[in-house]
Amino acid sequence: MKQKLLIFLFAILSSSTFGQTNPEDIIIVYDSLNPRGKIILKSELASNLDSLSTHLVDDKRIELLTKKDSSTIKKLLIGNWKLESAKRINGKTLNIQTPDQIRFDENQNFIQNLKGKILKGEWFVKQNPIGNLHLKYNERQFLITDEELIKQLPEEQIESMSFNSDILSIMEIDKEHLIFANFVLENAQDFDNMFFRLVLITYIKTDKASR
């Protein structure tokens, strides 16, 4: 009975407070600072793609995905791609770890060259949402590159710092260019002031035969 009363009161409060507000604009946040929930409005959050609110990232990522169908994306991906640039939305270059070269084969295998290190695996373009490129690596990958340091870490910590798959958001793709939309977290140690920056990672196709 008490729970029903609380739900009823919340419904009344919501209708009176947000009666003129689009329900899609409302976010209820639960975290360590707001264990009971805090209501915020998307329209009041920072939507600057170079200083994006953490609560808007998922929406913006989906919004920026290419609208091409998965069949077209698969055909365009096949071939050799070379890194051209990694830039913030304001045009400034950002030093970010990303493969120098990528090859996507028709049999859905891929090869990446990351600073001289060769990485292999399988690639998939999922239907929901279209535009996400899924990479499944043949070997476990690590967030840190110092192999000697990795050997000294306990297995539990190694596990938390490793991954065997990745998802890349395709913003644009044609016969010559491939652009990934990557959101980079800034101020990660300061919960109240952390935000995301959009970085556009651009590749150009190098094999003329596939153009």
ZALUMDREN-704476 format. One record per residue (C-alpha): residue in one letter; chain; x, y, z. Coordinates in steps of 0.5 Angstrom, whole numbers, padded with zeros to 4 digits. Each point is the difference from the previous one (the first is absolute). Last residue first. Layout:
residues N
<aa->A&ch->A&X->X&Y->Y&Z->Z>;
...
***
This chain:
residues 211
<aa->R&ch->A&X->0074&Y->0004&Z->-0111>;
<aa->S&ch->A&X->0002&Y->-0007&Z->0001>;
<aa->A&ch->A&X->0006&Y->-0001&Z->-0005>;
<aa->K&ch->A&X->0003&Y->0007&Z->0002>;
<aa->D&ch->A&X->0002&Y->-0003&Z->0007>;
<aa->T&ch->A&X->0002&Y->0005&Z->0005>;
<aa->K&ch->A&X->-0007&Y->0002&Z->0003>;
<aa->I&ch->A&X->0000&Y->0006&Z->0004>;
<aa->Y&ch->A&X->-0001&Y->0000&Z->0008>;
<aa->T&ch->A&X->-0003&Y->0005&Z->0004>;
<aa->I&ch->A&X->0000&Y->0000&Z->0008>;
<aa->L&ch->A&X->-0005&Y->0006&Z->0002>;
<aa->V&ch->A&X->0001&Y->0001&Z->0007>;
<aa->L&ch->A&X->-0006&Y->0002&Z->0004>;
<aa->R&ch->A&X->0002&Y->0003&Z->0007>;
<aa->F&ch->A&X->-0004&Y->-0003&Z->0007>;
<aa->F&ch->A&X->-0001&Y->0003&Z->0007>;
<aa->M&ch->A&X->0003&Y->-0001&Z->0007>;
<aa->N&ch->A&X->-0002&Y->0006&Z->0004>;
<aa->D&ch->A&X->-0004&Y->-0003&Z->0006>;
<aa->F&ch->A&X->0004&Y->-0007&Z->0000>;
<aa->D&ch->A&X->0007&Y->0003&Z->0000>;
<aa->Q&ch->A&X->0005&Y->-0005&Z->-0001>;
<aa->A&ch->A&X->-0003&Y->-0001&Z->-0008>;
<aa->N&ch->A&X->0002&Y->0007&Z->-0001>;
<aa->E&ch->A&X->-0001&Y->-0002&Z->-0008>;
<aa->L&ch->A&X->-0004&Y->-0006&Z->-0003>;
<aa->V&ch->A&X->0001&Y->-0001&Z->-0007>;
<aa->F&ch->A&X->-0006&Y->0000&Z->-0005>;
<aa->N&ch->A&X->0002&Y->-0004&Z->-0007>;
<aa->A&ch->A&X->-0003&Y->0001&Z->-0006>;
<aa->F&ch->A&X->0003&Y->-0004&Z->-0005>;
<aa->I&ch->A&X->0001&Y->0003&Z->-0008>;
<aa->L&ch->A&X->0001&Y->-0004&Z->-0006>;
<aa->H&ch->A&X->0002&Y->0003&Z->-0006>;
<aa->E&ch->A&X->0001&Y->-0002&Z->-0007>;
<aa->K&ch->A&X->-0006&Y->-0005&Z->-0003>;
<aa->D&ch->A&X->-0004&Y->0003&Z->0005>;
<aa->I&ch->A&X->-0001&Y->0000&Z->0008>;
<aa->E&ch->A&X->-0002&Y->0005&Z->0005>;
<aa->M&ch->A&X->-0002&Y->0000&Z->0008>;
<aa->I&ch->A&X->0002&Y->-0007&Z->0001>;
<aa->S&ch->A&X->0000&Y->-0002&Z->0007>;
<aa->L&ch->A&X->0006&Y->-0005&Z->0002>;
<aa->I&ch->A&X->-0002&Y->-0005&Z->0005>;
<aa->D&ch->A&X->0006&Y->-0005&Z->0003>;
<aa->S&ch->A&X->0001&Y->-0007&Z->0002>;
<aa->N&ch->A&X->0005&Y->-0004&Z->0004>;
<aa->F&ch->A&X->0001&Y->0005&Z->0006>;
<aa->S&ch->A&X->0006&Y->0001&Z->0005>;
<aa->M&ch->A&X->0000&Y->0004&Z->0006>;
<aa->S&ch->A&X->-0004&Y->-0003&Z->0005>;
<aa->E&ch->A&X->0003&Y->-0007&Z->-0002>;
<aa->I&ch->A&X->0007&Y->0003&Z->0002>;
<aa->Q&ch->A&X->-0003&Y->0002&Z->0007>;
<aa->E&ch->A&X->-0003&Y->-0007&Z->0001>;
<aa->E&ch->A&X->0007&Y->-0003&Z->-0002>;
<aa->P&ch->A&X->0004&Y->0003&Z->0004>;
<aa->L&ch->A&X->0005&Y->0005&Z->-0003>;
<aa->Q&ch->A&X->0007&Y->-0001&Z->-0001>;
<aa->K&ch->A&X->0000&Y->-0003&Z->-0007>;
<aa->I&ch->A&X->-0004&Y->0006&Z->-0002>;
<aa->L&ch->A&X->0005&Y->0005&Z->0002>;
<aa->E&ch->A&X->0005&Y->-0004&Z->-0005>;
<aa->E&ch->A&X->-0005&Y->0000&Z->-0006>;
<aa->D&ch->A&X->0000&Y->0008&Z->0001>;
<aa->T&ch->A&X->-0006&Y->0001&Z->-0005>;
<aa->I&ch->A&X->-0006&Y->0002&Z->0005>;
<aa->L&ch->A&X->-0007&Y->-0001&Z->-0002>;
<aa->F&ch->A&X->0001&Y->-0007&Z->-0002>;
<aa->Q&ch->A&X->-0002&Y->-0004&Z->-0005>;
<aa->R&ch->A&X->-0002&Y->-0008&Z->0000>;
<aa->E&ch->A&X->0001&Y->-0004&Z->-0006>;
<aa->N&ch->A&X->-0004&Y->-0001&Z->-0006>;
<aa->Y&ch->A&X->-0003&Y->0006&Z->0000>;
<aa->K&ch->A&X->-0008&Y->0001&Z->-0001>;
<aa->L&ch->A&X->-0001&Y->0007&Z->-0003>;
<aa->H&ch->A&X->-0007&Y->0003&Z->-0001>;
<aa->L&ch->A&X->-0002&Y->0005&Z->-0004>;
<aa->N&ch->A&X->-0006&Y->0005&Z->0002>;
<aa->G&ch->A&X->-0004&Y->0003&Z->-0006>;
<aa->I&ch->A&X->-0006&Y->-0003&Z->0001>;
<aa->P&ch->A&X->-0003&Y->0000&Z->0007>;
<aa->N&ch->A&X->-0002&Y->-0006&Z->0000>;
<aa->Q&ch->A&X->0002&Y->-0003&Z->-0007>;
<aa->K&ch->A&X->0007&Y->-0002&Z->0002>;
<aa->V&ch->A&X->0006&Y->0001&Z->-0004>;
<aa->F&ch->A&X->0005&Y->-0006&Z->0001>;
<aa->W&ch->A&X->0008&Y->-0001&Z->0000>;
<aa->E&ch->A&X->0004&Y->-0005&Z->0002>;
<aa->G&ch->A&X->0007&Y->0000&Z->0003>;
<aa->K&ch->A&X->0007&Y->0002&Z->-0001>;
<aa->L&ch->A&X->0005&Y->0005&Z->0003>;
<aa->I&ch->A&X->0007&Y->0001&Z->-0002>;
<aa->K&ch->A&X->0004&Y->0005&Z->0004>;
<aa->G&ch->A&X->0004&Y->0005&Z->-0004>;
<aa->K&ch->A&X->-0003&Y->0006&Z->0003>;
<aa->L&ch->A&X->-0007&Y->-0003&Z->0000>;
<aa->N&ch->A&X->0000&Y->-0004&Z->-0007>;
<aa->Q&ch->A&X->-0007&Y->-0003&Z->0000>;
<aa->I&ch->A&X->-0002&Y->-0007&Z->-0004>;
<aa->F&ch->A&X->-0008&Y->-0001&Z->-0001>;
<aa->N&ch->A&X->-0003&Y->-0007&Z->-0002>;
<aa->Q&ch->A&X->-0008&Y->0001&Z->-0003>;
<aa->N&ch->A&X->0001&Y->-0005&Z->-0005>;
<aa->E&ch->A&X->0000&Y->0006&Z->-0005>;
<aa->D&ch->A&X->0006&Y->0003&Z->0003>;
<aa->F&ch->A&X->0001&Y->0006&Z->0004>;
<aa->R&ch->A&X->0007&Y->0003&Z->0001>;
<aa->I&ch->A&X->0002&Y->0005&Z->0005>;
<aa->Q&ch->A&X->0006&Y->0005&Z->0000>;
<aa->D&ch->A&X->0003&Y->0005&Z->0005>;
<aa->P&ch->A&X->-0005&Y->-0003&Z->0006>;
<aa->T&ch->A&X->-0002&Y->0005&Z->0005>;
<aa->Q&ch->A&X->0003&Y->0002&Z->0007>;
<aa->I&ch->A&X->-0002&Y->0008&Z->0000>;
<aa->N&ch->A&X->0004&Y->0006&Z->0000>;
<aa->L&ch->A&X->-0005&Y->0005&Z->-0002>;
<aa->T&ch->A&X->0001&Y->0005&Z->-0006>;
<aa->K&ch->A&X->-0005&Y->0006&Z->0000>;
<aa->G&ch->A&X->-0005&Y->0001&Z->-0005>;
<aa->N&ch->A&X->-0005&Y->0003&Z->0005>;
<aa->I&ch->A&X->-0004&Y->-0007&Z->0000>;
<aa->R&ch->A&X->0006&Y->-0003&Z->0003>;
<aa->K&ch->A&X->0005&Y->-0004&Z->-0005>;
<aa->A&ch->A&X->0003&Y->-0006&Z->-0002>;
<aa->S&ch->A&X->0003&Y->0000&Z->-0007>;
<aa->E&ch->A&X->0002&Y->-0004&Z->-0006>;
<aa->L&ch->A&X->0000&Y->-0007&Z->0002>;
<aa->K&ch->A&X->0001&Y->-0005&Z->-0005>;
<aa->W&ch->A&X->-0006&Y->-0005&Z->-0003>;
<aa->N&ch->A&X->0001&Y->-0006&Z->-0004>;
<aa->G&ch->A&X->-0006&Y->-0004&Z->-0003>;
<aa->I&ch->A&X->-0007&Y->-0002&Z->0002>;
<aa->L&ch->A&X->-0004&Y->0005&Z->0004>;
<aa->L&ch->A&X->-0004&Y->0003&Z->-0006>;
<aa->K&ch->A&X->-0003&Y->-0007&Z->-0001>;
<aa->K&ch->A&X->-0002&Y->-0001&Z->0007>;
<aa->I&ch->A&X->-0003&Y->0007&Z->0001>;
<aa->T&ch->A&X->-0004&Y->-0001&Z->-0006>;
<aa->S&ch->A&X->-0003&Y->-0006&Z->0003>;
<aa->S&ch->A&X->-0001&Y->0003&Z->0007>;
<aa->D&ch->A&X->-0004&Y->0006&Z->-0003>;
<aa->K&ch->A&X->0003&Y->0007&Z->0000>;
<aa->K&ch->A&X->-0003&Y->0005&Z->0005>;
<aa->T&ch->A&X->0007&Y->0001&Z->0003>;
<aa->L&ch->A&X->0000&Y->0000&Z->0008>;
<aa->L&ch->A&X->0000&Y->0008&Z->0002>;
<aa->E&ch->A&X->-0006&Y->-0001&Z->0004>;
<aa->I&ch->A&X->0001&Y->-0006&Z->0003>;
<aa->R&ch->A&X->0007&Y->0003&Z->0003>;
<aa->K&ch->A&X->-0004&Y->0006&Z->0002>;
<aa->D&ch->A&X->-0005&Y->-0004&Z->0004>;
<aa->D&ch->A&X->0005&Y->-0004&Z->0004>;
<aa->V&ch->A&X->0004&Y->0006&Z->0001>;
<aa->L&ch->A&X->-0005&Y->0004&Z->0003>;
<aa->H&ch->A&X->0000&Y->-0001&Z->0008>;
<aa->T&ch->A&X->0008&Y->0000&Z->0000>;
<aa->S&ch->A&X->-0001&Y->0008&Z->-0002>;
<aa->L&ch->A&X->0004&Y->0001&Z->-0007>;
<aa->S&ch->A&X->0006&Y->0005&Z->0000>;
<aa->D&ch->A&X->0002&Y->0000&Z->-0007>;
<aa->L&ch->A&X->-0007&Y->-0002&Z->-0003>;
<aa->N&ch->A&X->-0003&Y->0005&Z->0004>;
<aa->S&ch->A&X->-0006&Y->-0002&Z->0003>;
<aa->A&ch->A&X->0001&Y->0002&Z->0007>;
<aa->L&ch->A&X->-0007&Y->-0002&Z->0004>;
<aa->E&ch->A&X->-0006&Y->0004&Z->0001>;
<aa->S&ch->A&X->-0004&Y->-0003&Z->-0006>;
<aa->K&ch->A&X->0002&Y->-0007&Z->0003>;
<aa->L&ch->A&X->-0004&Y->0002&Z->0006>;
<aa->I&ch->A&X->0002&Y->-0002&Z->0007>;
<aa->I&ch->A&X->-0004&Y->-0005&Z->0005>;
<aa->K&ch->A&X->0004&Y->-0002&Z->0006>;
<aa->G&ch->A&X->-0001&Y->-0007&Z->0003>;
<aa->R&ch->A&X->0000&Y->-0003&Z->0006>;
<aa->P&ch->A&X->0008&Y->-0002&Z->0000>;
<aa->N&ch->A&X->0002&Y->0007&Z->-0002>;
<aa->L&ch->A&X->0007&Y->0001&Z->0001>;
<aa->S&ch->A&X->0002&Y->-0007&Z->0000>;
<aa->D&ch->A&X->-0004&Y->-0001&Z->-0007>;
<aa->Y&ch->A&X->-0007&Y->0000&Z->-0002>;
<aa->V&ch->A&X->-0002&Y->0005&Z->-0006>;
<aa->I&ch->A&X->-0007&Y->0001&Z->-0002>;
<aa->I&ch->A&X->0000&Y->0003&Z->-0007>;
<aa->I&ch->A&X->-0006&Y->0004&Z->-0003>;
<aa->D&ch->A&X->0000&Y->0003&Z->-0007>;
<aa->E&ch->A&X->-0003&Y->-0006&Z->-0003>;
<aa->P&ch->A&X->-0006&Y->0002&Z->0005>;
<aa->N&ch->A&X->-0001&Y->0007&Z->-0004>;
<aa->T&ch->A&X->-0001&Y->0005&Z->0005>;
<aa->Q&ch->A&X->-0007&Y->0004&Z->0001>;
<aa->G&ch->A&X->-0002&Y->-0004&Z->0006>;
<aa->F&ch->A&X->0007&Y->-0001&Z->0003>;
<aa->T&ch->A&X->-0001&Y->0002&Z->0007>;
<aa->S&ch->A&X->-0008&Y->-0001&Z->0000>;
<aa->S&ch->A&X->0000&Y->-0007&Z->-0003>;
<aa->S&ch->A&X->0006&Y->-0002&Z->0003>;
<aa->L&ch->A&X->-0002&Y->0002&Z->0007>;
<aa->I&ch->A&X->-0007&Y->-0004&Z->-0001>;
<aa->A&ch->A&X->0004&Y->-0006&Z->-0003>;
<aa->F&ch->A&X->0005&Y->0000&Z->0006>;
<aa->L&ch->A&X->-0006&Y->0001&Z->0005>;
<aa->F&ch->A&X->-0003&Y->-0006&Z->-0003>;
<aa->I&ch->A&X->0006&Y->-0004&Z->0000>;
<aa->L&ch->A&X->0001&Y->0001&Z->0007>;
<aa->L&ch->A&X->-0007&Y->-0002&Z->0002>;
<aa->K&ch->A&X->0001&Y->-0006&Z->-0004>;
<aa->Q&ch->A&X->0006&Y->-0002&Z->0004>;
<aa->K&ch->A&X->-0003&Y->0002&Z->0007>;
<aa->M&ch->A&X->-0006&Y->-0005&Z->-0002>;
***
